[in-house]
Amino acid sequence: MIATATAASRWLDDAAAVIARVAETQADGIETASHWCADAIAADGLVHLFGTGHSRIPVEEMFPRYGSYPGFNPIVELSMTFHTQVVGANGQRQAMFIERMPGLAEVILSNFRFGPADVMMVFSASGLTAVPVEMAAGARARGLRVIAVTSVAQSMSAEPEPAAGRRLLDVADLVLDVCSPDADATVTLDGLDTPVGPVSTVGAVAIVNAIKARTAELLVERGAMPPVITRASEVGAERSRALFDAAYREHARRLARAIDQQGGG
């Protein structure tokens, strides 16, 4: 008997296809991004990561979690990424409103002192709203190389919002395409006129983990690899705790110079 494809199996096929497209089309960009990240981390700098909405997910995928290491600085604003409360106080309506506010990115950037080797990576599936676009532009104006992780199809399917004025991909030094379609969701169902099952996060997470792995490879080659947070099942409880503490101390050391208490950016 031939099994009928369900919506679940169709989504899994679509997700696998996105990863395959990322591997096929983004390899050169991932290689370039990895070299930039390795250069920054080896020079005692930081790779700053920013995303709003569900683009917070790949930010947190980079650090801190098992299999990750210091050198990546996640910048996450809860006002634009807190999705548990959908309505009411701290609800989704407010989050979507705030990420469209011009000028907010400059306020966020003013909290940090950026070094000459630092890199900024900005995540936004659409790349059309003010805060991600201005984060990229503000970082670039400060001399940082900027990597945009976005869906080119989504970005080109609509005009930038007036407050943004341009697309994220227009203000980046390097664009990495998450290879999701303009609707993001891919599964269509009989009796439902709207697709379900987004795939942009799959592409973004694949990209950042590829960068994380390749950057580590480059750092090992240079003798500049920071400690990796690793599960006790892999290295034993004592070494797992030691690696955890060492990674957090190293992150704190790097971040200490990046916190701008003068508010000058």
Long-range contacts (C-beta under 8 A, 24 or more apart in sequence): 7-187, 7-189, 7-196, 7-197, 10-186, 10-187, 11-186, 11-187, 11-197, 11-199, 14-186, 14-187, 14-197, 14-199, 15-199, 15-202, 18-178, 18-179, 18-180, 18-199, 18-202, 18-203, 18-206, 19-202, 19-203, 19-206, 21-179, 21-203, 22-177, 22-178, 22-179, 22-203, 22-206, 22-207, 22-210, 23-206, 25-177, 25-179, 26-176, 26-177, 26-179, 26-207, 29-174, 29-175, 29-176, 29-177, 30-176, 30-207, 30-210, 30-211, 30-214, 31-214, 32-174, 33-121, 33-147, 33-174, 33-176, 33-211, 34-210, 34-211, 34-214, 34-215, 34-217, 34-218, 35-218, 36-119, 36-145, 36-147, 36-174, 37-71, 37-72, 37-119, 37-211, 37-215, 38-215, 38-218, 38-219, 38-222, 38-224, 39-117, 40-71, 40-117, 40-118, 40-119, 41-70, 41-71, 41-215, 41-219, 41-224, 41-226, 42-219, 42-222, 42-224, 43-115, 43-117, 44-115, 44-117, 44-254, 45-71, 45-115, 45-116, 45-117, 45-118, 45-119, 45-254, 46-71, 46-72, 46-73, 46-115, 46-118, 46-119, 46-254, 46-255, 46-258, 47-71, 47-72, 47-73, 47-118, 47-119, 47-120, 47-121, 48-73, 48-75, 48-112, 48-114, 48-118, 48-119, 48-120, 48-121, 48-139, 48-144, 49-73, 49-74, 49-75, 49-121, 49-123, 50-75, 50-76, 50-108, 50-120, 50-121, 50-122, 50-123, 50-132, 50-135, 51-76, 51-81, 51-122, 51-123, 51-124, 51-132, 52-77, 52-80, 52-81, 52-95, 52-99, 52-124, 52-129, 52-131, 52-132, 53-80, 53-81, 53-83, 53-95, 53-96, 53-99, 53-124, 53-125, 54-83, 54-125, 54-200, 54-201, 55-123, 55-124, 55-125, 55-132, 55-149, 55-204, 56-81, 56-123, 57-201, 57-204, 57-205, 58-123, 58-149, 58-201, 58-204, 58-205, 58-207, 58-208, 59-123, 61-205, 61-208, 61-209, 62-208, 62-212, 63-251, 64-229, 64-247, 64-248, 64-251, 65-229, 66-229, 66-230, 66-231, 67-212, 67-228, 67-229, 67-230, 68-212, 68-228, 68-229, 69-216, 69-225, 69-226, 69-227, 69-228, 69-229, 69-247, 70-226, 70-227, 70-247, 70-248, 70-250, 70-251, 70-254, 71-215, 71-226, 71-254, 72-212, 73-251, 73-254, 73-255, 73-258, 75-108, 75-112, 77-108, 80-131, 98-131, 99-129, 99-130, 99-131, 99-132, 100-129, 100-130, 100-131, 100-161, 100-163, 100-164, 101-130, 101-131, 101-163, 102-130, 102-134, 102-163, 102-164, 103-134, 104-130, 104-131, 104-134, 105-130, 105-131, 105-132, 105-133, 105-134, 105-135, 105-137, 105-138, 106-134, 106-138, 106-265, 108-135, 109-135, 109-138, 109-139, 109-142, 109-265, 110-260, 110-263, 110-264, 110-265, 111-259, 111-260, 111-263, 112-258, 112-259, 112-260, 112-265, 113-257, 113-258, 113-259, 113-260, 113-264, 113-265, 114-139, 114-142, 114-143, 114-144, 114-258, 114-265, 115-257, 115-258, 116-143, 118-144, 118-258, 119-144, 119-145, 119-146, 119-147, 120-144, 120-145, 120-146, 120-147, 121-146, 121-147, 121-148, 121-149, 122-146, 122-147, 122-148, 122-149, 122-168, 122-172, 123-149, 123-150, 123-204, 124-148, 124-149, 124-150, 124-168, 125-150, 125-151, 125-154, 125-178, 125-180, 125-184, 125-200, 125-204, 126-150, 126-151, 126-154, 126-155, 126-158, 127-151, 127-154, 127-155, 127-167, 127-168, 127-169, 128-155, 128-158, 128-159, 128-160, 128-161, 128-164, 128-167, 128-168, 129-161, 129-163, 129-164, 130-161, 130-163, 130-164, 132-168, 133-160, 133-164, 133-165, 133-166, 133-167, 133-168, 133-171, 134-164, 136-168, 136-171, 136-172, 137-171, 138-265, 140-171, 140-172, 140-173, 142-265, 145-173, 145-174, 146-171, 146-172, 146-173, 146-174, 147-172, 147-173, 147-174, 147-175, 147-176, 148-172, 148-174, 148-175, 148-176, 149-176, 149-178, 149-204, 149-207, 149-208, 150-175, 150-176, 150-177, 150-178, 151-177, 151-178, 151-179, 151-180, 151-181, 151-182, 151-184, 151-200, 151-203, 152-177, 153-179, 153-180, 153-181, 153-182, 154-180, 154-181, 154-182, 154-184, 154-200, 156-182, 157-182, 176-207, 177-203, 178-202, 178-203, 178-204, 178-207, 179-203, 226-250
